[in-house]
Amino acid sequence: MRQQNSPLDRLLRPKSIAVIGGGVWCEQVIEQNRKFGFSGEIWAVHPTRSEIAGIPAFSSLADLPHAPDAAFVGINRQATIEIVRDLAAKGAGGAICFASGFREASAELADGGDLQSALVEAAGSMAILGPNCYGLLNATANVALWPDQHGLVPVKRGVAIVSQSSNIAINLTMQARGLPIAAVVTVGNQAQTGLSRIGAALVEDEAVTAIGFYIEGLDDLQAFEVFAAKAKAAGKPVVALKIGRSAQAQAATISHTASLAGNSAGASALFSRLGIAEVRSLPVLLEALKIAHVVGKLPNTNIASLSCSGGEANLMADTAIGHSVSFPALSEPQKAGLRSVLGPKVALANPLDYHTYIWGNVDAMAETFAHLASGDASLALVILDFPRSDRCNSSEWAKVIAAVEAAKNKAGKPFGILSSLPETMPETIAQDLMARGIVPLTCLDDALAAIETLGAPPGEHSAPLHIAPSPENLRTLNEAEAKALLKTFGVRIPQSRAVPSASEAARAASDIGFPVVLKGTGIAHKTEAGAVALNLPDPVSVEKAALTMPPAGILVEEMITGTIAELLVGVVRDPAHGFVLTLAAGGVLTELLQDSVSLLVPSSRDTVHAALLSLKLSKLLTGYRGQPACDLEAILDTIEAVQACVMERPIEELEINPLLCGADFAIAADALIRCGGQDDG
């Protein structure tokens, strides 16, 4: 790697390495550096052994010629702390902390958290990776601070992969897809130096073309925002696979919002906002990184697809169902150009089955491919499965490669060759395609998923995320309190009155005006509990319904008529990703439809508007089949008020469900708020 004065330069690109410990892991570090061609100094450190893996051992750090640029610390957890302290005092550039038994094991080891804090204190300003991690591989500097085998080879440039899981990182190094990997860094517990800081250092490296993350939990939300902005400014795509996404959000239980946000909405909303491509599997991560390495971020998800088989063309079209990709229709100039090459027998379409009439004719194939790529597609794909090299001759397939390369140069558009099976894209061919600037992709579904995420429109990143600690003395406001608080921020609520008895409910209803709604107070999900009575027309029906309500109290409320649609508007504080704003179909349809979208607070009015229109329910909001439309401006005003409330008050969770939406109103019919005990509205 070529770092530009990064504070992690010595750790990521060391000229001297100290290997501390005598176990098989330390022996492997020495062996892997030899195998990788590391040209710097390697020093073994062990108090009793004279040599480790064939090199003389120093008895202590004090005996080393000078402070090492990087150290692999492969000793037990207690001894690790003292060695890290000594390395920092000596002026080392950084250390890999291999030992486990720190915060990741705090459920099993009572001192795990304390030891991790002690480790961070011992390191001071010296960078450490881990604990509980394998370390790093730098394929542009032949560095292997790594205690195991790996699959990397030296490269001049490529993608970088940062992983919290060392085993996943090992597996990714074994890929045979032709992806050039410049660096692999594992961060373990992220005790001090985590994903954000490593990512920021890798962005500065001119040899790194894109960054892939395997994430279990973010280290620092604000630092991750800074990293993402830095990557965007550098034009380096970031692809993330996150597992166990935001499980903390599931701890909130009072509202539908928490279950809708679930364990993934916060992470997905964050990645979208920061312009990070999110994937859901390791194969798609690798396919996306291949596109990112060759092409970069795609401007859209428009594809031109070519194959010499109707079966492949149909399979491509069918596989695209469920993916947010499109095949732009052919323009008249495209059709004319294709007809001049293919003749009258070929049906012209995208995806295109160009048949086998021109198979083997490099010029004709190149002209065909260039014509199809000349439209609105951001990426042209030629479906091509290569025969087995041990049983077949692939010389005719080489002509297709030559045609694709010529078409790429002629059309000025990026091209990929896509095999329908991983087995039919040999690694040697994938590497050759990479060298030609052609993306070698495998498996139609994985490739389309990669295109879908890399061509997604950039998210909003204009305002910093709202980040706040969990408020103390949490309590749940009753409905009247919650609505009163929302009203102070401009949310429109129905006329209502809380009463203690059935007789007083009838009097309150008469004052408000019929028809009315009766609700039992102190119940989170009133409809499911049978604690809601709607459209009560007179005092008798009110008193009768009130007698069936729970004893905690009764809320008498005006009945809103003219409702066109019901929305859920909710916010949950997610410790991992900020405050998650969820918009969904509301009322009794919330769980039934599962029609929701999540953003992060704050989100702009335009972003919220676009999110609302992405809901299936949006057809009702905008006027379905001649029906009146909802007052979208009133809905947007309400959502802005909700965001303001969350940003100004110590809110843990807030939900309006339903927000009744009509032609000239948006009214919060029900509300729940969980907040700090000092905030009573």
C-alpha positions as CSV (number, residue, x, y, z in Angstrom):
1,M,0.0,0.0,0.0
2,R,1.0,3.6,-0.5
3,Q,-0.1,5.5,2.5
4,Q,-0.1,9.3,2.5
5,N,1.2,10.2,6.0
6,S,-1.5,8.1,7.7
7,P,-1.0,7.6,11.5
8,L,-1.5,3.9,10.8
9,D,1.3,3.8,8.1
10,R,3.8,1.9,10.2
11,L,1.3,-0.7,11.2
12,L,-0.1,-1.2,7.7
13,R,3.2,-1.0,5.8
14,P,5.9,-2.0,8.3
15,K,9.6,-2.2,7.5
16,S,10.3,-4.1,10.7
17,I,8.1,-6.7,12.5
18,A,8.4,-8.1,16.0
19,V,6.8,-11.5,16.6
20,I,6.2,-11.9,20.4
21,G,5.5,-15.5,21.6
22,G,6.5,-19.0,20.8
23,G,3.4,-20.9,19.8
24,V,2.4,-22.2,16.4
25,W,0.6,-19.0,15.7
26,C,3.8,-17.0,16.0
27,E,5.7,-19.5,13.9
28,Q,3.0,-19.1,11.2
29,V,3.5,-15.3,11.2
30,I,7.1,-15.7,10.4
31,E,6.5,-18.4,7.8
32,Q,3.7,-16.4,6.1
33,N,5.9,-13.3,5.8
34,R,8.7,-15.5,4.2
35,K,6.1,-17.0,1.8
36,F,4.7,-13.6,0.9
37,G,8.2,-12.1,0.2
38,F,8.4,-9.6,3.0
39,S,11.8,-7.8,2.6
40,G,12.0,-6.1,6.0
41,E,13.4,-7.2,9.3
42,I,11.6,-9.9,11.4
43,W,12.5,-10.2,15.0
44,A,11.3,-13.0,17.3
45,V,10.9,-12.3,21.0
46,H,10.7,-15.0,23.6
47,P,12.1,-15.1,27.1
48,T,13.5,-18.7,27.0
49,R,13.8,-19.9,23.4
50,S,16.9,-19.2,21.3
51,E,15.0,-19.3,18.0
52,I,11.5,-19.2,16.6
53,A,10.7,-20.7,13.1
54,G,14.4,-20.6,12.2
55,I,15.2,-17.1,13.2
56,P,17.2,-16.1,16.4
57,A,15.0,-14.9,19.3
58,F,15.6,-11.9,21.5
59,S,14.8,-12.5,25.2
60,S,13.0,-9.2,25.6
61,L,11.7,-6.1,23.8
62,A,14.6,-4.1,25.4
63,D,17.1,-6.2,23.3
64,L,15.6,-5.3,19.9
65,P,17.8,-3.0,17.7
66,H,15.0,-0.4,17.6
67,A,11.3,0.0,18.0
68,P,9.4,-2.2,15.5
69,D,7.0,-0.7,13.1
70,A,4.5,-3.5,13.9
71,A,4.3,-6.3,16.4
72,F,2.3,-9.5,16.5
73,V,1.5,-10.3,20.1
74,G,0.7,-14.0,20.4
75,I,0.7,-14.5,24.1
76,N,-2.0,-14.9,26.8
77,R,-4.4,-12.1,27.6
78,Q,-2.8,-10.9,30.9
79,A,0.7,-10.9,29.4
80,T,-0.6,-9.1,26.3
81,I,-1.4,-6.0,28.3
82,E,2.1,-5.6,29.7
83,I,3.8,-6.3,26.4
84,V,1.5,-3.7,24.7
85,R,2.5,-1.2,27.4
86,D,6.2,-1.9,26.7
87,L,5.7,-1.6,23.0
88,A,4.0,1.7,23.3
89,A,6.8,3.0,25.6
90,K,9.4,1.8,23.2
91,G,7.7,3.8,20.3
92,A,6.4,0.9,18.2
93,G,4.1,1.7,15.3
94,G,1.3,-0.6,16.3
95,A,0.4,-4.1,17.4
96,I,-1.8,-7.0,16.6
97,C,-3.5,-8.4,19.8
98,F,-4.2,-12.0,19.0
99,A,-5.4,-13.2,22.4
100,S,-9.0,-13.7,23.2
101,G,-10.8,-13.5,26.6
102,F,-11.5,-9.8,26.6
103,R,-14.8,-7.9,26.2
104,E,-16.1,-10.5,23.7
105,A,-16.0,-13.1,26.6
106,S,-17.4,-10.9,29.3
107,A,-20.5,-13.1,29.7
108,E,-18.1,-16.0,30.5
109,L,-15.2,-14.2,32.1
110,A,-16.0,-11.6,34.8
111,D,-12.8,-9.7,34.2
112,G,-13.1,-9.5,30.3
113,G,-14.3,-6.0,30.2
114,D,-11.8,-4.7,32.7
115,L,-8.9,-6.4,30.8
116,Q,-10.0,-4.7,27.6
117,S,-10.1,-1.3,29.3
118,A,-6.6,-2.0,30.7
119,L,-5.4,-3.0,27.2
120,V,-6.6,0.3,25.7
121,E,-5.0,2.2,28.5
122,A,-1.7,0.3,28.0
123,A,-1.6,1.1,24.3
124,G,-2.1,4.8,24.7
125,S,-1.6,6.5,21.3
126,M,-0.1,3.4,19.7
127,A,-2.5,1.7,17.4
128,I,-3.7,-1.8,18.2
129,L,-5.9,-4.2,16.3
130,G,-8.1,-6.5,18.3
131,P,-8.0,-8.1,20.7
132,N,-9.2,-11.4,19.4
133,C,-8.2,-10.9,15.8
134,Y,-5.8,-12.4,13.3
135,G,-4.2,-9.1,12.1
136,L,-3.6,-7.9,8.6
137,L,-2.4,-8.8,5.1
138,N,-0.9,-6.2,2.8
139,A,-0.6,-7.6,-0.7
140,T,1.0,-4.5,-2.1
141,A,3.8,-4.5,0.5
142,N,4.1,-8.3,1.0
143,V,3.2,-8.0,4.7
144,A,1.6,-10.9,6.5
145,L,1.0,-10.0,10.2
146,W,-1.2,-13.1,10.1
147,P,-1.0,-16.4,12.1
148,D,-2.4,-18.8,9.5
149,Q,-2.5,-19.7,5.8
150,H,-4.2,-17.3,3.4
151,G,-5.0,-17.1,-0.3
152,L,-3.6,-13.7,-1.2
153,V,-0.9,-13.1,-3.8
154,P,1.1,-9.8,-4.2
155,V,-0.8,-7.2,-6.3
156,K,-0.1,-3.7,-7.4
157,R,-3.7,-2.5,-6.7
158,G,-7.0,-3.9,-5.6
159,V,-9.8,-3.8,-3.1
160,A,-9.4,-3.8,0.6
161,I,-11.5,-5.9,3.0
162,V,-12.0,-5.1,6.6
163,S,-13.6,-7.7,8.8
164,Q,-14.5,-8.2,12.4
165,S,-14.4,-12.0,11.9
166,S,-11.0,-13.4,11.3
167,N,-12.4,-16.7,10.0
168,I,-14.6,-14.9,7.5
169,A,-11.5,-12.9,6.4
170,I,-9.6,-16.1,5.8
171,N,-12.4,-17.5,3.7
172,L,-12.5,-14.4,1.6
173,T,-8.8,-14.6,0.9
174,M,-9.5,-18.0,-0.7
175,Q,-11.8,-16.6,-3.4
176,A,-11.1,-17.9,-6.9
177,R,-13.1,-15.2,-8.7
178,G,-10.3,-13.1,-10.1
179,L,-10.8,-10.3,-7.6
180,P,-7.5,-8.6,-6.8
181,I,-7.3,-8.0,-3.1
182,A,-4.8,-5.4,-1.9
183,A,-5.4,-5.7,1.8
184,V,-7.3,-7.7,4.4
185,V,-7.5,-6.2,7.9
186,T,-9.3,-7.9,10.9
187,V,-10.4,-5.7,13.8
188,G,-11.7,-8.2,16.3
189,N,-13.2,-6.4,19.3
190,Q,-12.3,-2.9,18.0
191,A,-11.1,-2.0,21.4
192,Q,-9.2,1.0,20.1
193,T,-8.7,0.9,16.3
194,G,-11.9,-0.2,14.5
195,L,-13.6,-0.3,11.2
196,S,-13.9,3.5,10.8
197,R,-10.3,4.3,11.4
198,I,-8.9,1.5,9.4
199,G,-11.3,2.3,6.5
200,A,-10.2,6.0,6.6
201,A,-6.6,4.9,6.4
202,L,-7.3,2.6,3.5
203,V,-9.2,5.3,1.6
204,E,-6.0,7.3,1.5
205,D,-4.1,4.5,-0.1
206,E,-3.8,5.0,-3.9
207,A,-3.4,1.3,-4.4
208,V,-6.9,0.6,-2.9
209,T,-9.7,0.9,-5.4
210,A,-12.7,0.0,-3.2
211,I,-13.4,-1.2,0.4
212,G,-15.5,-4.1,1.5
213,F,-16.7,-4.5,5.1
214,Y,-17.9,-7.6,7.1
215,I,-19.5,-5.9,10.1
216,E,-20.9,-7.3,13.3
217,G,-21.2,-3.9,15.0
218,L,-19.9,-0.4,14.2
219,D,-17.2,1.1,16.4
220,D,-18.1,4.8,16.3
221,L,-21.1,6.1,14.4
222,Q,-19.7,9.7,14.0
223,A,-16.3,8.3,12.9
224,F,-18.1,6.0,10.4
225,E,-19.9,9.1,9.0
226,V,-16.6,10.8,8.5
227,F,-15.1,7.7,6.9
228,A,-18.0,7.4,4.4
229,A,-17.7,11.1,3.4
230,K,-14.0,10.6,2.9
231,A,-14.6,7.5,0.7
232,K,-17.2,9.3,-1.3
233,A,-14.9,12.3,-1.9
234,A,-12.1,9.9,-3.0
235,G,-14.5,8.2,-5.5
236,K,-13.9,4.8,-3.8
237,P,-17.0,2.6,-3.5
238,V,-17.7,1.0,-0.1
239,V,-19.6,-2.3,0.1
240,A,-20.9,-3.7,3.4
241,L,-22.2,-7.0,4.7
242,K,-23.6,-6.5,8.1
243,I,-24.9,-9.4,10.3
244,G,-26.8,-9.2,13.5
245,R,-27.9,-5.7,12.4
246,S,-28.9,-3.5,15.3
247,A,-30.2,-6.2,17.7
248,Q,-30.3,-3.5,20.4
249,A,-33.3,-1.9,18.7
250,Q,-35.4,-4.9,19.5
251,A,-35.2,-4.1,23.2
252,A,-37.8,-1.4,22.6
253,T,-41.2,-3.1,23.0
254,I,-43.9,-0.6,23.4
255,S,-44.6,0.1,19.7
256,H,-45.1,-1.5,16.3
257,T,-42.2,0.7,15.2
258,A,-39.6,-1.4,17.1
259,S,-40.7,-4.6,15.4
260,L,-40.8,-2.9,12.0
261,A,-37.3,-1.4,12.5
262,G,-36.3,-4.9,13.7
263,N,-32.6,-5.7,13.5
264,S,-31.9,-4.4,10.1
265,A,-33.7,-1.2,9.3
266,G,-31.2,1.0,11.2
267,A,-28.2,-0.5,9.4
268,S,-29.8,-0.3,6.0
269,A,-31.0,3.3,6.5
270,L,-27.5,4.2,7.6
271,F,-25.8,2.6,4.6
272,S,-28.3,4.2,2.2
273,R,-27.8,7.6,3.8
274,L,-24.0,7.4,3.6
275,G,-23.9,6.0,0.0
276,I,-22.6,2.6,1.1
277,A,-23.7,-0.4,-1.0
278,E,-25.3,-3.0,1.3
279,V,-25.2,-6.7,0.4
280,R,-26.6,-9.7,2.2
281,S,-24.2,-12.5,1.4
282,L,-20.5,-13.2,0.9
283,P,-20.8,-14.1,-2.8
284,V,-22.6,-10.8,-3.6
285,L,-20.0,-8.9,-1.5
286,L,-17.3,-10.4,-3.8
287,E,-19.3,-9.7,-7.0
288,A,-20.0,-6.1,-6.0
289,L,-16.3,-5.6,-5.2
290,K,-15.4,-6.8,-8.6
291,I,-17.7,-4.2,-10.2
292,A,-16.4,-1.6,-7.8
293,H,-12.8,-2.4,-8.7
294,V,-13.2,-2.2,-12.4
295,V,-16.1,0.3,-12.9
296,G,-16.6,2.1,-9.6
297,K,-20.1,3.2,-8.4
298,L,-22.7,2.7,-11.1
299,P,-24.8,5.7,-12.0
300,N,-27.9,3.6,-12.2
301,T,-29.1,0.0,-12.5
302,N,-29.8,-0.1,-16.2
303,I,-28.4,-3.2,-17.9
304,A,-27.8,-4.2,-21.5
305,S,-27.9,-8.0,-21.6
306,L,-26.6,-10.2,-24.5
307,S,-26.4,-13.9,-25.0
308,C,-26.4,-16.4,-27.9
309,S,-29.3,-18.4,-26.4
310,G,-32.9,-17.6,-25.9
311,G,-32.8,-19.7,-22.7
312,E,-30.2,-17.4,-21.2
313,A,-32.0,-14.3,-22.3
314,N,-35.2,-15.5,-20.7
315,L,-33.4,-16.6,-17.6
316,M,-31.8,-13.2,-17.2
317,A,-35.2,-11.5,-17.6
318,D,-36.8,-13.8,-15.0
319,T,-33.9,-13.5,-12.6
320,A,-34.2,-9.8,-12.7
321,I,-37.7,-10.0,-11.1
322,G,-37.3,-9.0,-7.5
323,H,-34.2,-7.0,-8.2
324,S,-34.3,-3.2,-8.7
325,V,-32.6,-3.4,-12.2
326,S,-34.0,-2.6,-15.6
327,F,-33.3,-3.3,-19.2
328,P,-33.8,-0.1,-21.2
329,A,-35.8,-0.5,-24.4
330,L,-33.9,-0.3,-27.7
331,S,-33.9,3.0,-29.5
332,E,-34.5,3.2,-33.2
333,P,-30.8,3.8,-34.0
334,Q,-29.9,0.8,-31.9
335,K,-32.4,-1.4,-33.7
336,A,-31.1,-0.2,-37.1
337,G,-27.6,-0.9,-36.1
338,L,-28.4,-4.4,-34.8
339,R,-30.5,-5.3,-37.8
340,S,-27.7,-4.4,-40.1
341,V,-25.5,-6.9,-38.3
342,L,-27.9,-9.7,-37.3
343,G,-30.3,-9.7,-40.3
344,P,-34.1,-10.1,-40.2
345,K,-34.4,-13.4,-38.3
346,V,-33.3,-12.1,-34.9
347,A,-35.9,-10.6,-32.6
348,L,-34.5,-7.4,-31.3
349,A,-34.9,-6.8,-27.6
350,N,-33.1,-6.2,-24.3
351,P,-32.1,-8.8,-23.1
352,L,-31.0,-9.8,-26.5
353,D,-30.6,-13.3,-27.9
354,Y,-28.2,-12.6,-30.8
355,H,-28.4,-16.3,-31.8
356,T,-25.4,-18.2,-33.1
357,Y,-25.4,-16.7,-36.6
358,I,-22.4,-14.5,-35.7
359,W,-20.7,-16.9,-33.3
360,G,-16.9,-16.9,-34.1
361,N,-17.1,-13.6,-36.0
362,V,-15.3,-11.2,-33.7
363,D,-16.1,-8.1,-35.8
364,A,-19.8,-8.9,-36.0
365,M,-20.0,-9.8,-32.3
366,A,-18.2,-6.6,-31.3
367,E,-20.5,-4.5,-33.5
368,T,-23.6,-6.2,-32.0
369,F,-22.3,-5.8,-28.4
370,A,-21.4,-2.1,-29.0
371,H,-24.9,-1.3,-30.5
372,L,-26.7,-2.8,-27.5
373,A,-24.4,-1.0,-25.1
374,S,-24.9,2.4,-26.8
375,G,-28.3,3.1,-25.2
376,D,-29.1,4.1,-21.6
377,A,-27.4,1.1,-19.9
378,S,-24.7,1.8,-17.4
379,L,-23.3,-1.7,-17.7
380,A,-23.4,-4.2,-20.6
381,L,-23.3,-7.9,-19.7
382,V,-22.5,-10.7,-22.1
383,I,-23.6,-14.1,-20.7
384,L,-20.9,-16.6,-21.4
385,D,-20.2,-19.9,-19.7
386,F,-16.7,-21.3,-20.4
387,P,-16.2,-25.0,-21.0
388,R,-14.1,-27.2,-18.8
389,S,-10.4,-26.8,-19.6
390,D,-9.6,-30.4,-18.7
391,R,-12.1,-31.8,-21.2
392,C,-12.8,-29.2,-23.8
393,N,-11.3,-26.6,-26.1
394,S,-12.2,-23.0,-25.3
395,S,-10.6,-21.2,-28.3
396,E,-13.9,-20.2,-29.8
397,W,-14.9,-18.6,-26.4
398,A,-11.7,-16.5,-26.5
399,K,-13.1,-14.8,-29.6
400,V,-16.1,-13.6,-27.5
401,I,-13.6,-12.1,-25.1
402,A,-11.9,-10.3,-27.9
403,A,-15.3,-9.0,-29.2
404,V,-16.3,-7.7,-25.7
405,E,-13.0,-5.9,-25.4
406,A,-13.4,-4.3,-28.8
407,A,-17.0,-3.4,-28.0
408,K,-16.1,-1.8,-24.7
409,N,-13.5,0.4,-26.4
410,K,-15.9,1.3,-29.2
411,A,-19.0,2.1,-27.1
412,G,-17.1,3.7,-24.2
413,K,-19.3,1.7,-21.8
414,P,-18.2,-0.7,-19.1
415,F,-18.7,-4.4,-19.9
416,G,-18.9,-7.5,-17.9
417,I,-18.9,-11.2,-18.9
418,L,-21.3,-13.1,-16.7
419,S,-21.3,-16.9,-16.3
420,S,-24.5,-18.5,-15.1
421,L,-22.5,-20.8,-12.8
422,P,-19.4,-20.1,-10.7
423,E,-17.9,-23.3,-12.1
424,T,-18.0,-21.9,-15.6
425,M,-15.8,-18.9,-14.9
426,P,-12.3,-20.3,-14.4
427,E,-10.1,-18.1,-12.2
428,T,-7.4,-17.8,-14.9
429,I,-10.1,-16.4,-17.3
430,A,-11.5,-14.1,-14.6
431,Q,-8.0,-12.7,-14.0
432,D,-7.5,-12.1,-17.7
433,L,-10.8,-10.3,-17.9
434,M,-9.8,-8.1,-15.0
435,A,-6.6,-7.2,-16.7
436,R,-8.6,-6.2,-19.8
437,G,-10.9,-4.0,-17.7
438,I,-13.9,-6.4,-18.2
439,V,-15.8,-7.4,-15.0
440,P,-15.9,-11.2,-14.6
441,L,-19.2,-12.0,-12.9
442,T,-20.6,-15.3,-11.8
443,C,-24.2,-16.4,-11.0
444,L,-27.0,-14.3,-12.5
445,D,-28.7,-13.7,-9.2
446,D,-25.6,-12.7,-7.3
447,A,-24.5,-10.4,-10.2
448,L,-27.9,-8.7,-10.4
449,A,-27.9,-8.2,-6.6
450,A,-24.4,-6.6,-6.8
451,I,-25.5,-4.3,-9.7
452,E,-28.7,-3.4,-7.7
453,T,-26.8,-2.2,-4.7
454,L,-23.9,-0.5,-6.6
455,G,-26.4,1.4,-8.8
456,A,-28.7,2.5,-6.0
457,P,-29.2,6.3,-5.9
458,P,-27.0,8.0,-3.3
459,G,-28.7,8.7,0.0
460,E,-29.0,11.9,1.9
461,H,-25.8,12.9,3.7
462,S,-26.3,16.7,4.2
463,A,-27.0,16.8,7.9
464,P,-25.1,15.0,10.7
465,L,-27.1,12.1,12.3
466,H,-28.9,12.8,15.5
467,I,-27.0,10.9,18.2
468,A,-28.0,10.9,21.9
469,P,-27.5,8.6,24.8
470,S,-30.4,6.7,26.2
471,P,-32.3,8.9,28.6
472,E,-32.4,8.1,32.3
473,N,-35.5,7.1,34.3
474,L,-37.4,5.9,31.3
475,R,-41.2,5.9,31.5
476,T,-44.1,5.5,29.0
477,L,-46.3,8.5,28.7
478,N,-50.0,7.8,28.5
479,E,-51.8,8.7,25.4
480,A,-53.1,12.1,26.6
481,E,-49.6,13.0,27.7
482,A,-48.0,11.8,24.5
483,K,-50.4,13.8,22.4
484,A,-50.0,16.9,24.5
485,L,-46.2,16.7,24.0
486,L,-46.6,16.2,20.2
487,K,-49.1,19.1,20.0
488,T,-46.4,21.5,21.4
489,F,-44.3,20.6,18.3
490,G,-47.2,21.3,15.9
491,V,-48.7,17.9,15.5
492,R,-52.5,18.1,15.0
493,I,-54.5,15.9,17.5
494,P,-58.2,15.3,17.9
495,Q,-60.2,17.1,20.5
496,S,-60.3,14.8,23.5
497,R,-60.8,14.5,27.2
498,A,-59.6,12.0,29.8
499,V,-62.3,10.9,32.2
500,P,-62.4,8.4,35.1
501,S,-65.9,6.9,34.7
502,A,-68.6,5.9,32.2
503,S,-71.0,8.7,33.3
504,E,-68.4,11.4,32.9
505,A,-67.5,9.8,29.5
506,A,-71.0,10.5,28.3
507,R,-70.9,14.1,29.4
508,A,-67.5,14.7,27.8
509,A,-68.8,13.2,24.6
510,S,-71.7,15.6,24.5
511,D,-69.3,18.5,25.0
512,I,-67.0,17.3,22.2
513,G,-69.8,16.5,19.8
514,F,-70.9,13.2,18.3
515,P,-69.8,10.8,16.9
516,V,-66.9,10.1,19.3
517,V,-64.2,7.4,19.9
518,L,-63.6,5.8,23.3
519,K,-60.3,4.4,24.3
520,G,-58.9,2.6,27.3
521,T,-55.8,4.4,28.6
522,G,-52.6,2.7,29.6
523,I,-52.7,0.1,26.9
524,A,-50.0,0.0,24.2
525,H,-52.0,-1.9,21.5
526,K,-55.6,-0.9,22.1
527,T,-57.2,-2.5,19.0
528,E,-55.7,-5.9,19.8
529,A,-56.9,-5.5,23.4
530,G,-60.4,-4.5,22.4
531,A,-60.0,-1.2,24.2
532,V,-61.3,1.0,21.3
533,A,-64.9,1.8,20.4
534,L,-65.5,3.8,17.2
535,N,-68.2,6.0,15.8
536,L,-70.3,6.2,19.0
537,P,-73.4,8.3,18.0
538,D,-75.0,9.2,21.4
539,P,-74.6,9.3,25.2
540,V,-76.2,5.9,25.7
541,S,-73.8,4.1,23.4
542,V,-70.9,6.0,24.9
543,E,-71.8,5.0,28.5
544,K,-72.4,1.4,27.4
545,A,-69.0,1.2,25.7
546,A,-67.3,2.9,28.6
547,L,-68.4,0.2,31.0
548,T,-66.4,-2.4,28.9
549,M,-63.2,-0.3,29.1
550,P,-60.3,-1.3,31.4
551,P,-60.4,0.4,34.8
552,A,-57.2,2.5,34.3
553,G,-59.1,5.3,32.6
554,I,-61.0,6.4,29.5
555,L,-60.2,8.8,26.8
556,V,-63.1,10.4,24.9
557,E,-62.1,11.7,21.5
558,E,-63.8,13.3,18.5
559,M,-64.3,10.9,15.6
560,I,-62.3,11.9,12.6
561,T,-64.2,11.4,9.3
562,G,-63.0,11.7,5.8
563,T,-59.9,9.6,6.3
564,I,-58.4,8.3,3.1
565,A,-55.3,6.5,4.5
566,E,-53.7,5.6,7.8
567,L,-50.0,5.9,8.4
568,L,-47.6,4.8,11.1
569,V,-44.9,7.4,11.9
570,G,-42.4,6.2,14.5
571,V,-38.9,6.8,15.8
572,V,-36.8,4.3,17.8
573,R,-33.4,5.2,19.3
574,D,-31.0,2.6,17.9
575,P,-27.7,2.7,19.9
576,A,-25.8,1.3,16.8
577,H,-27.1,3.6,14.1
578,G,-28.8,6.6,15.5
579,F,-32.6,7.4,15.6
580,V,-34.5,5.3,13.1
581,L,-37.5,7.0,11.5
582,T,-40.1,4.4,10.3
583,L,-43.0,5.2,7.9
584,A,-45.5,2.5,7.3
585,A,-49.1,1.5,6.6
586,G,-50.8,2.3,9.8
587,G,-53.7,1.1,12.0
588,V,-54.7,-2.5,11.8
589,L,-52.8,-2.9,8.5
590,T,-49.3,-2.4,10.1
591,E,-48.4,-6.0,10.6
592,L,-50.7,-7.3,7.9
593,L,-49.1,-5.4,5.0
594,Q,-45.5,-5.0,6.4
595,D,-45.3,-2.0,4.1
596,S,-42.6,0.2,5.6
597,V,-39.5,2.3,4.9
598,S,-36.9,3.5,7.4
599,L,-34.7,6.6,7.4
600,L,-32.4,8.2,9.9
601,V,-33.1,11.3,11.9
602,P,-32.8,14.0,10.7
603,S,-34.1,13.4,7.2
604,S,-35.0,16.2,4.8
605,R,-38.5,16.9,3.7
606,D,-37.6,15.8,0.1
607,T,-36.1,12.6,1.4
608,V,-39.2,11.9,3.5
609,H,-41.5,12.7,0.6
610,A,-39.6,10.2,-1.6
611,A,-39.8,7.6,1.1
612,L,-43.6,8.0,1.5
613,L,-44.0,7.6,-2.3
614,S,-42.0,4.3,-2.1
615,L,-44.7,2.7,0.1
616,K,-47.3,0.5,-1.5
617,L,-49.8,2.7,0.4
618,S,-48.6,5.7,-1.7
619,K,-51.3,5.0,-4.2
620,L,-53.9,6.0,-1.6
621,L,-51.8,9.0,-0.5
622,T,-51.7,10.3,-4.1
623,G,-55.2,9.5,-5.1
624,Y,-56.1,6.0,-6.3
625,R,-58.4,5.4,-9.3
626,G,-59.9,8.9,-9.2
627,Q,-60.3,9.1,-5.4
628,P,-59.1,12.3,-3.7
629,A,-55.5,12.5,-2.6
630,C,-54.2,13.0,0.9
631,D,-52.8,16.3,2.1
632,L,-49.1,15.3,1.6
633,E,-47.9,18.7,2.9
634,A,-49.8,18.1,6.2
635,I,-48.3,14.7,6.4
636,L,-44.8,16.0,5.8
637,D,-45.4,18.8,8.4
638,T,-46.3,16.1,11.0
639,I,-43.2,14.0,10.2
640,E,-41.0,17.1,10.6
641,A,-42.6,17.8,13.9
642,V,-41.9,14.3,15.1
643,Q,-38.3,14.6,14.1
644,A,-38.1,18.0,16.0
645,C,-39.6,16.4,19.1
646,V,-37.1,13.5,19.1
647,M,-34.1,15.9,18.6
648,E,-35.2,18.3,21.3
649,R,-36.5,16.0,24.0
650,P,-35.0,12.9,25.7
651,I,-37.0,10.4,23.7
652,E,-36.2,6.7,23.5
653,E,-39.2,5.8,21.4
654,L,-42.1,7.6,19.8
655,E,-45.0,6.4,17.7
656,I,-48.1,7.8,16.0
657,N,-50.3,5.0,14.9
658,P,-52.5,5.7,13.2
659,L,-51.9,9.1,11.6
660,L,-55.2,9.7,10.0
661,C,-54.7,11.3,6.5
662,G,-57.4,13.1,4.6
663,A,-57.8,15.5,1.8
664,D,-57.0,18.5,4.1
665,F,-55.6,17.0,7.3
666,A,-53.1,14.7,9.0
667,I,-54.2,14.0,12.6
668,A,-52.5,11.8,15.2
669,A,-55.3,9.5,16.4
670,D,-53.1,7.6,18.8
671,A,-49.6,8.2,20.2
672,L,-47.1,6.4,22.4
673,I,-43.9,7.9,23.8
674,R,-41.2,6.5,26.0
675,C,-38.9,9.1,27.3
676,G,-36.8,10.3,30.2
677,G,-38.6,10.6,33.5
678,Q,-38.1,14.4,33.7
679,D,-40.0,15.0,30.4
680,D,-43.7,14.8,31.2
681,G,-44.9,16.9,28.3
